[in-house]
């Protein structure tokens, strides 16, 4: 009785999750439940829960923390009399570097978190609380990092950083030990496997590697500080670099290594699967924070003081608000650009069936550039018209948009290399939506590149060109499907002039579809 | 061929969603797919997508915007020589009121958004872009609101607000018209219904009511400003209030009204279903932002200047950082409290099977108090020890924690009133986890209340009591299950002394289980 009872709660939660997915899955959830609950689930234990929401909350926290260091960059006051070039160089050397490094390190911690919860698929109260403790330490990492950057010769920053990493390692080990002592919390693959102990030791070994090296680095820092930074950098990125190199070599030579059973998890291979769900949740968080960064500032700083309005503007609120005009423009511009980049990301991941570690890395790079967008947009409106500073700010914005977009395109290109595993047939090479997806992904990089070169040539009209770009792009996305069809029809008209059918635009869709289906099925 | 093709992409996405839910659903997704795709889905159309991620992104944006106005409150500098009472009263009258009103209005907009996307369950590119435009207008609402609060006698604030609402109304109407022109995007219930036109008109009528009234309010504001504020307040909250009153009356009299077919959506009834998924996503967003609010400030403001460290602290970074000690404490305290409140929320919603509008409202109140937590915690550490200010800051923190917790408890109590629809059997009255859930939900309110009264009596040790509370609560959550069992065993020992079995604690679980199962099944 008790056992059946327990499996009931699990079934209930699974059902609930499926119900979330809308009405379509109702039939599935009601008809096939008994089969979907594995014997190990049936054993059940009171208080186990799906980890879905815990991971969503963790992703939200981590995405905020990853982007937090852009705030000091954005709030650096630009002096009007100073040349932008110099101040940007000053920023580049410290604050932007801190931002990018923080972003990278937090995403490394995030990747470790994903890896851990790909092994542990169910949680209970104790694991949820341990995970919260882990999260708190992750949120503290950016601060230790900015201490390191501000006081590079002081021990404290590196000791705090190593301390955080070590405590996180201990907590993660406790989580692993706890989960392995309650196997019903684990991934099914490990649950049914016979050498659970082997898995446990392998995972613990991988998890403890970084904290142990951090301990050495912190001891080492007492003797020779500079080298311990190098040690840290190696510790954190070595597994990725070495495995990537190994993977590249094996690809180049063509020799496919047989991965042993133990290497299913924690392989650090570029094609190790990465939970697509979590990549999306993390990206959504970053896009949402970045899109609203400027409105946070506007809400806080750009409400004029009633006394000032009375004295300086003769009580005219509109006149007082006109001073802030550029900031509103920057907000709308950055919101629209970030929103559309999210839209492209959304369209791409809709057709991704499996995310890999390498795709996750490219996604991280894209997001890191997205984080810089509000700052760049703010700069474009801060300087007097036709000044050298304005031109440079506009060009920097174009460069940032270009890289944010090109890394999104790169995700797709990488996915295409292994398209049968990672992509839906429709966007594979030759698929029905292939050209349309290419157009979507290429739109922003192309436009940014075009604007960049146009502003180089017509530097006098740079602001006008930039604003025109901002306004045109959303409409371009709206009519993109049409544009692609017209473009394809024109191409066909030029290269296959033997069949100049005027209805080809309409038939286009059906024409391109047939051969690809043959390929796919 | 073309039609089959299209249904394939839909099937693929459904499958993908289920795969996300982990390995357990594999069997379900592979075995029962053909049944789960409805005839209308089979018709299919190129480019339709599940709305899941669009809604997640919208929720993330809205949760950030809802909490944005706490920043001006948090950044108000407290003067040490000034009495806290006065400065708090000053805050209460303006900034806190703006924060609470913003929170309420944004959540009203969010509820409208939920309602809309409970009718439209699939999206395409065009709808995604229209939704982004709608989001941008929502993110602008807090600013118009703070303009209204700062310049209550100026027209501009109210005109901007009404303008935003009107444009949002137009966009939402366009979305509805667009979706009804492509019925495969709609909720299945409407899709199969014969009077789609009736639905369309009903929904449009409800959507356009608020923008139309806003138009009147803005015209009215040109004549008599103060009354147009009242008009606005009525417009926004009237449907909720009137329907709630109607519902309460019908509950009191016991007369159950038959809701006509048209009233399935957009009823404003307190028991109208609210997407549980989205309530969770929105809450996660708010908890995540609030938990990290203080670290954002710390990362930006609390990195000391190297020159200052050299001059004032003789190069000792540790001495310089000790100045910020209270801020770190406040950060850890608020992170832990927010994290644990999230944990309680998570545990509760794990057992909620259907969320209603009234539960959503209570959740909003709880979240609004959670948003004030970092500010309160910051205050507790900002004043000298044993000052009157410190005592009041601690008591305010207790009050905020109390209300945040008590509204969570209220969600459960409301759910219990209709437990067969809204709750999992385990946490219903008499269910196995009923007492444990009660303990979880009651822990924070009780502790906050206890701390409040203790600090009233032992005002000299208020700081110590508060810190002790901060440290004890996480451990209390860890051993709560044990505590509840011991408590139950003790109660049984006292009230049923005829069976003083020493093993009762161990058997407790089985003993309590049996009678409830009889109830449940």
HADDOCK unambig.tbl for C-alpha pairs under 7 A between the chains (distance, minus, plus):
assign (segid A and resid 16 and name CA) (segid B and resid 353 and name CA) 6.95 0.50 0.50
assign (segid A and resid 20 and name CA) (segid B and resid 277 and name CA) 6.21 0.50 0.50
assign (segid A and resid 24 and name CA) (segid B and resid 36 and name CA) 5.72 0.50 0.50
assign (segid A and resid 24 and name CA) (segid B and resid 37 and name CA) 6.16 0.50 0.50
assign (segid A and resid 24 and name CA) (segid B and resid 38 and name CA) 6.90 0.50 0.50
assign (segid A and resid 25 and name CA) (segid B and resid 36 and name CA) 5.52 0.50 0.50
assign (segid A and resid 26 and name CA) (segid B and resid 36 and name CA) 6.82 0.50 0.50
assign (segid A and resid 27 and name CA) (segid B and resid 35 and name CA) 6.35 0.50 0.50
assign (segid A and resid 27 and name CA) (segid B and resid 36 and name CA) 4.93 0.50 0.50
assign (segid A and resid 28 and name CA) (segid B and resid 28 and name CA) 6.22 0.50 0.50
assign (segid A and resid 28 and name CA) (segid B and resid 29 and name CA) 6.99 0.50 0.50
assign (segid A and resid 28 and name CA) (segid B and resid 32 and name CA) 5.26 0.50 0.50
assign (segid A and resid 28 and name CA) (segid B and resid 33 and name CA) 6.67 0.50 0.50
assign (segid A and resid 28 and name CA) (segid B and resid 36 and name CA) 5.47 0.50 0.50
assign (segid A and resid 32 and name CA) (segid B and resid 28 and name CA) 5.27 0.50 0.50
assign (segid A and resid 32 and name CA) (segid B and resid 32 and name CA) 6.52 0.50 0.50
assign (segid A and resid 33 and name CA) (segid B and resid 28 and name CA) 6.69 0.50 0.50
assign (segid A and resid 35 and name CA) (segid B and resid 27 and name CA) 6.48 0.50 0.50
assign (segid A and resid 36 and name CA) (segid B and resid 24 and name CA) 5.65 0.50 0.50
assign (segid A and resid 36 and name CA) (segid B and resid 25 and name CA) 5.60 0.50 0.50
assign (segid A and resid 36 and name CA) (segid B and resid 26 and name CA) 6.90 0.50 0.50
assign (segid A and resid 36 and name CA) (segid B and resid 27 and name CA) 5.02 0.50 0.50
assign (segid A and resid 36 and name CA) (segid B and resid 28 and name CA) 5.54 0.50 0.50
assign (segid A and resid 37 and name CA) (segid B and resid 24 and name CA) 6.20 0.50 0.50
assign (segid A and resid 38 and name CA) (segid B and resid 24 and name CA) 6.99 0.50 0.50
assign (segid A and resid 57 and name CA) (segid B and resid 284 and name CA) 5.48 0.50 0.50
assign (segid A and resid 57 and name CA) (segid B and resid 288 and name CA) 6.72 0.50 0.50
assign (segid A and resid 60 and name CA) (segid B and resid 285 and name CA) 6.50 0.50 0.50
assign (segid A and resid 60 and name CA) (segid B and resid 288 and name CA) 6.00 0.50 0.50
assign (segid A and resid 61 and name CA) (segid B and resid 288 and name CA) 5.17 0.50 0.50
assign (segid A and resid 68 and name CA) (segid B and resid 296 and name CA) 6.17 0.50 0.50
assign (segid A and resid 71 and name CA) (segid B and resid 300 and name CA) 6.86 0.50 0.50
assign (segid A and resid 72 and name CA) (segid B and resid 300 and name CA) 5.45 0.50 0.50
assign (segid A and resid 126 and name CA) (segid B and resid 478 and name CA) 6.29 0.50 0.50
assign (segid A and resid 132 and name CA) (segid B and resid 339 and name CA) 6.64 0.50 0.50
assign (segid A and resid 143 and name CA) (segid B and resid 299 and name CA) 5.22 0.50 0.50
assign (segid A and resid 147 and name CA) (segid B and resid 303 and name CA) 6.46 0.50 0.50
assign (segid A and resid 277 and name CA) (segid B and resid 20 and name CA) 6.25 0.50 0.50
assign (segid A and resid 284 and name CA) (segid B and resid 57 and name CA) 5.48 0.50 0.50
assign (segid A and resid 285 and name CA) (segid B and resid 60 and name CA) 6.50 0.50 0.50
assign (segid A and resid 288 and name CA) (segid B and resid 57 and name CA) 6.73 0.50 0.50
assign (segid A and resid 288 and name CA) (segid B and resid 60 and name CA) 6.01 0.50 0.50
assign (segid A and resid 288 and name CA) (segid B and resid 61 and name CA) 5.16 0.50 0.50
assign (segid A and resid 296 and name CA) (segid B and resid 68 and name CA) 6.16 0.50 0.50
assign (segid A and resid 299 and name CA) (segid B and resid 143 and name CA) 5.24 0.50 0.50
assign (segid A and resid 300 and name CA) (segid B and resid 71 and name CA) 6.86 0.50 0.50
assign (segid A and resid 300 and name CA) (segid B and resid 72 and name CA) 5.47 0.50 0.50
assign (segid A and resid 303 and name CA) (segid B and resid 147 and name CA) 6.46 0.50 0.50
assign (segid A and resid 339 and name CA) (segid B and resid 132 and name CA) 6.67 0.50 0.50
assign (segid A and resid 353 and name CA) (segid B and resid 16 and name CA) 6.85 0.50 0.50
assign (segid A and resid 478 and name CA) (segid B and resid 126 and name CA) 6.34 0.50 0.50
